[in-house]
Amino acid sequence: MMNCAECKELLVVYQEGLLEESQEQAILEHLGKCEMCRAELAGLQTLQQRLVNNGKALAQSDLEDDVMNRIIREQNARLKAADQASAGLRIRRLIMKSPITKLAIAAAVIVVAAVSLQFLGGGPAAYALEQTINANHSVRYLHIKIPNAEPENEPKELWIACDENGQVQSVRFQSPEWASPEDGAKWVVWNQGIAKIWFKRKNSFLICRDETVQKWILDLVRSSDPRYAVERLSEQEKQGKLTLDIQQPDDKSQPIIITAIYAPDGKSPGRQVVFHVDQSTKLVTVIEYYHQGPDGQLTFTARQENYDYNVPIAADMFVLDDEVPADVMRVDQVAQDVGLPQGNMTDEQVVVEVVRQFFEALKTGDYDKAGMLLGGLPAKDTQKLLGDLKVVGIVSIGEPKPHPIPGVGGFVVPCKVEVENPDGSKSIKEYSGVGVRPVDRNRQADRWNIHGGI
């Protein structure tokens, strides 16, 4: 069975397709099991492409043999065994048969020192995307900032903690006012399946184990976490959806720049994403997003900064309870039963019944029950919110329709109620669509509550 040393010795020849069938099969079997050798091959492929691109103008140069001979002579001087030296000469004869390799060697005249170091094992290998994918496997903690175009505005921030297998365990997300014009600023923590959301403008604090909320949080992580972004990049390149341009500066203090250019006939024409990769850690430090307009000009659209790789995050960052004001309106859907049990009713029947019982509770002043049907809102907060609504009776409850906004789930129920006005007169108040859906698809999937439209 081939070992790593034997595999690496033959990688250049394998890349040119000049090996015998038995040797090629042995290398393929080894590459299928060895991650390090796959990374070595990826680096050689990247190096070859760069050299080919840079060397076309020198394709006819007579210096190629001098360069290659110098490399082989120096390599053989380092080899201890005579059979290793002869193997090196055999490799030289094989690879010089390839026109692609000749083109690459011509370009090597430009960067002879770097190429010599690469062949002689005396310097860093050319960068390959797989190096960052491998480095990401060790990431347990990460802090992400997404600045606003206006420097004075605070950024969106995301803290992620993973278990030893790299699975997301805890998340904290702080969304400022500019990022959430409808809800206003909100802070979110998600830990062990429980989400806590502080709506600052609304002065409310929600605790839930809702499947929809969990999906939103995990989707947020997947769209922001550079680990997932790099894996998507690799897959999209393999699928031909984009091309990658990789620039690796000689100055190791400067980042590797990866530019992803999306295909003009794909789903994201004109899109370009630029990744800054730290040369020592191979981790992504910055992601920048651009869009190319019809005039060919690139427009900057967003920037993401990644900090504190593997710096442990204090456990209290994922609690939030002690940070909210004492007078905040708390809704705890985990510690109490919320909504109306479905029982034997159909979905359409139970949503109508939720609306009916809710307005009946308001009519009788039963704010405990009304709050329980309104997402678990405490009685005092329900009365504060709806105490001025004097319901006289229910006029009609219409046919439920699926919620029109994708992803929200549940139904909207039109209804009309008779109310008493402050002057004692009565009028009809019409609700175009009271939102009703299951409380929690994991813990209280059989209970339905009102989540909007009141």
Helices and strands as residue ranges (DSSP letters): H 4-15, H 21-33, H 35-55, G 56-58, H 64-78, H 82-95, H 99-108, H 112-120, H 129-136, E 141-146, E 156-162, E 168-175, G 177-179, E 186-191, E 194-199, E 204-208, H 211-224, H 226-238, E 242-247, E 256-262, E 271-277, E 284-292, E 298-307, G 315-318, G 321-323, E 329-332, E 340-341, H 347-364, H 367-373, H 379-386, E 390-397, E 401-402, E 411-420, E 426-440, E 444-452
